[in-house]
């Protein structure tokens, strides 16, 4: 079963990566990916697009439209739940489990989450995780807190399992550290 989970996670990661692929740049142009931040992007004032209503945080808006399409094409749906970090409830947060919830033997799923939080709540959540043996690492995008490697059911290529990325006033959740990049909220 563990092998099936790992294969499913690898498949989902590949779908996520492919969903974000774009045509190759012309020779001589080197595309540069924007840095991962928790801050919403600022619209270009020169753009001809008109302002739209803010998007509501949902399981579908939390990740890319391409990833949602890949999941739904497989018959997957999302189940949303409150976002907890350890025993700490993040009132303005949501976690989502994507999988074949209607099918038998749903042992392949992917988890994402996002929430806004105060510095005090972030410190409390990080302390809860540290008390449970989770590790903390600084990252250019914020502070990453990851479950102990020996207990992780699903691991990314670097051996990281369930991970939280804490930024300035926000937190992201994914079932592996590598998958944190798939959480694209806020837009």
N, C-alpha and C positions, 0 to 999 in steps of 0.2 A: 504494500500500500504506500509506503514511504517513497518507493521508486516512482510510483504512479503520480504522487503529489509533486515530486521533483520534475518529472517530465511535463506535467501540466503547468507548473510554474514557469519552466523554460519556454513552453509554447506560448504562454501568455506574455512573457517578456518579449519574445520575438514579435508577437502581434503588436505590442506596444511600440516597439522600436520601428517596425515597418509602417505603422500608422503615422509616425512622425517623419517618414522619409520623404524627400522631395527630389525632383530631377537634379542631376549633377550640374554643377556650376560650369560655365564655359571655361576652357583651359586658360590658366593664368589668374583666374579669380579664386581666391581661397575663402569659402564661406566660414564665417565665425559665428558660433552659437552664442546667444546672449547669456549672461550669467544667470544662474538660478537664484531668484530672490523671492521673497514673500510679498513684495510690494506690487500693487497693480501697475500695469504699464500705463504711461501717460499718452493719450491720443495725440496724434500729430495735428496741430491747429490748422495746417495747410490742407488736411484731408478733406475730400468732398463728401465724406460720409457724415450723416447726421447722427446726433447723439441718440443712443438707445437707452431703454430702461435698464437698470442694473439686473444682472442675472442672479437668480436665487440659487443658493447652495443646495444642490441635489446630488445624488449619486452619479447622475449623468453629466452635470456641469462641473463636477470636481475633477474629472479626467477628460482627456481629449475626445472630440467627436469621433475620430478614427478608431480609438480604442473601444469606445462604446459600440460602434458599428461592428467591430470584430467580435466583441462579446455577444451581441444580440444575434449575429449571423450564426453563432454556435448554439443558439437557443438559451443563452445565459440571461439572467435577470439579476437585479441588485436588491438586496435587503438592507435597509438603513436602520441604524441603531444609534443611541446616544454615544458620544465619544467619551470614553473613560481612559485615563492614563493611570495605570495601577488602580487604586481605589478612588482616584480623584475624578469627579465628573466635570467635564468641560461644558458649561451650560450653552455656549454658543458654538457647538461643534456637532459633527456627525461622523459616524464610521459606516462604511458600506462594504458588504461582502458580495462579490460577484461570483456567480456560479450557476449550475443547472439545478436550481432549487426544486424544480418539479420532477426531475428524473430520479431514478434509483441510483444508489451508490455515488452520491455527490461527494466524492473525496477530493475533488479538484476545485479550488476556489482562489480568489485573489481579494485582498483586503486593502482598502484605502481609507483615509480619514483626513479631516481638516477641522480646525477650530480657531477661534480668536480667544485670547486669554490675557490677563493682566500679568505683569512681572511677578507678582506674589503667587499667583496660581501656577505660573510656569515653574517657579522655584519649588513649590510644594509638590508638583507632579514629578519633577526631576528627582527630588529627594525620595519620593515613594518608589520610583524605579531603582534608584541607587541602593535603597534598602533591600530590594529584591535581587541584587547582584547584577543589575544591568550596567553596562559600561558607557562612559561619556567621552566623546571626542569632539574637539573643535573642528569646524568645517568652514570654508569660505561663505557658505550660505547660512550658517548658524551653528547651533549645538546639536549634535546627533547623539541620541541615547538608544543603545541597541541591546536586545536581550542577550543573555549569556550564550555563547556559541554552542556549548555542549548541550544545551536544552532546545536549540532551535530546530523545529520540524522542517522548515524550508529555509534554504540558504542561497544567497547569491554567489556569483563566481568568486568573491573575496571571502566567503564564509560568514557573511552577516545575515542574520535573521530579521525578525520583526524590529522595526526601527521608527523612532520619532525624530523629526527635525524641528527644533525650536528656533524661531526667528523673533523679530521685534514685534510682539503682540499677536503671534500666531504659532500654530503647530501643525505639522503634517504627519501622517501615519501611513506606513506601507508594510507589507509582509516581509520585505527585505529592504536593506538600505539602498540597493541599486534601484528599486522600484519607487523610491521617493520622488524621482524626477517625473514620474507619470502623473503625480498630483499637480494639476495646473491651476488650481484655485488660488487666489482670486484672479479673475480675468480682467 
